[in-house]
Amino acid sequence: MTQTFHIVGLTGSLRKASMNKTLLKNAALFLPENFTYTYADLGDLPLYNQDLEEDLPESVKQFAELCSSADGILISTPEYNGLITGVLKNALDWVSRKNIGAPLGTKPVAIMGATTGPGGTARAQTNLRQLLFALDMDSVNRPELKLSQAHMKFDDEGRLSDFGTLQVLQQLVDKFVQKVEKSKA
Ligand SMILES: Cc1cc2nc3c(=O)[nH]c(=O)nc-3n(C[C@H](O)[C@H](O)[C@H](O)COP(=O)(O)O)c2cc1C
């Protein structure tokens, strides 16, 4: 029987029309048929507060369960003032906690990012790699997907219309898939 894998997608943007969320959707299209994909909405998570660990909010429990169910994590990060957003940092801080089972563990993770600016979230991705290193997650290092001027690179249906970016995205997802499969072999 074919083994199945579950992927969870995270972004640090809460915007309805988030380009990072759209980029993740495009990434999910490259996952093989035996992979399922769930997008995690981080908007309901409270700001991290150790006092809340005594009686965990429902939103934190649900997010922890979702991360626990994941065989791999895909992250698309916006860049705010040269760093990842508070939303993403807050979410990763929550699920890094041993008190809630540290559900990210050392799972495979692949990152990317989209911005309207020219830098393609390079600074935020460096920042995110530091954080994933601190969490001891198993990051895909190459290729790097830095989507600059992203508002010009999707069609009206939200499909990536930039051929070069699509090629890099496919390579990134292929390497991520290999890592996920290897981690469960
Ligand atoms: C507070 C704030 C700071 C920002 N700082 C940067 C930045 O340092 N570099 C950059 O490329 N874009 C920056 N941007 C632009 C965001 O990358 C852009 O809004 C992008 O669309 C956010 O991703 P989203 O479409 O997924 O929401 C900033 C936006 C905001 C709101």
The ligand as an SDF file (V2000), in Angstrom:
LIG
                    3D

 31 33  0  0  0  0  0  0  0  0999 V2000
    5.0980   46.6490    8.6290 C   0  0  0  0  0  0  0  0  0  0  0  0
    5.5900   46.2360    7.2760 C   0  0  0  0  0  0  0  0  0  0  0  0
    6.9410   46.1800    7.0430 C   0  0  0  0  0  0  0  0  0  0  0  0
    7.4300   45.7480    5.7950 C   0  0  0  0  0  0  0  0  0  0  0  0
    8.7700   45.6220    5.6150 N   0  0  0  0  0  0  0  0  0  0  0  0
    9.2340   45.0720    4.4690 C   0  0  0  0  0  0  0  0  0  0  0  0
   10.6150   44.7690    4.3190 C   0  0  0  0  0  0  0  0  0  0  0  0
   11.4350   44.9890    5.1840 O   0  0  0  0  0  0  0  0  0  0  0  0
   11.0100   44.1880    3.1540 N   0  0  0  0  0  0  0  0  0  0  0  0
   10.1250   43.8900    2.1380 C   0  0  0  0  0  0  0  0  0  0  0  0
   10.5380   43.3600    1.1180 O   0  0  0  0  0  0  0  0  0  0  0  0
    8.7980   44.1610    2.2630 N   0  0  0  0  0  0  0  0  0  0  0  0
    8.3460   44.7330    3.3950 C   0  0  0  0  0  0  0  0  0  0  0  0
    6.9960   44.9650    3.5520 N   0  0  0  0  0  0  0  0  0  0  0  0
    6.0900   44.6400    2.4310 C   0  0  0  0  0  0  0  0  0  0  0  0
    5.5470   43.2310    2.5770 C   0  0  0  0  0  0  0  0  0  0  0  0
    6.5290   42.3030    2.2020 O   0  0  0  0  0  0  0  0  0  0  0  0
    4.3230   43.1010    1.6820 C   0  0  0  0  0  0  0  0  0  0  0  0
    3.3080   43.8380    2.3270 O   0  0  0  0  0  0  0  0  0  0  0  0
    3.8650   41.6980    1.4080 C   0  0  0  0  0  0  0  0  0  0  0  0
    2.7450   41.7680    0.6070 O   0  0  0  0  0  0  0  0  0  0  0  0
    3.4350   40.9460    2.6210 C   0  0  0  0  0  0  0  0  0  0  0  0
    3.0640   39.6200    2.2680 O   0  0  0  0  0  0  0  0  0  0  0  0
    1.5330   39.1240    2.0920 P   0  0  0  0  0  0  0  0  0  0  0  0
    1.0770   39.5310    0.7210 O   0  0  0  0  0  0  0  0  0  0  0  0
    1.6250   37.6400    2.2480 O   0  0  0  0  0  0  0  0  0  0  0  0
    0.6990   39.7820    3.1450 O   0  0  0  0  0  0  0  0  0  0  0  0
    6.5090   45.4170    4.7720 C   0  0  0  0  0  0  0  0  0  0  0  0
    5.1310   45.5070    5.0220 C   0  0  0  0  0  0  0  0  0  0  0  0
    4.6700   45.9010    6.2560 C   0  0  0  0  0  0  0  0  0  0  0  0
    3.1790   45.9290    6.5050 C   0  0  0  0  0  0  0  0  0  0  0  0
  1  2  1  0
  2  3  1  0
  2 30  2  0
  3  4  2  0
  4  5  1  0
  4 28  1  0
  5  6  2  0
  6  7  1  0
  6 13  1  0
  7  8  2  0
  7  9  1  0
  9 10  1  0
 10 11  2  0
 10 12  1  0
 12 13  2  0
 13 14  1  0
 14 15  1  0
 14 28  1  0
 15 16  1  0
 16 17  1  0
 16 18  1  0
 18 19  1  0
 18 20  1  0
 20 21  1  0
 20 22  1  0
 22 23  1  0
 23 24  1  0
 24 25  2  0
 24 26  1  0
 24 27  1  0
 28 29  2  0
 29 30  1  0
 30 31  1  0
M  END
$$$$
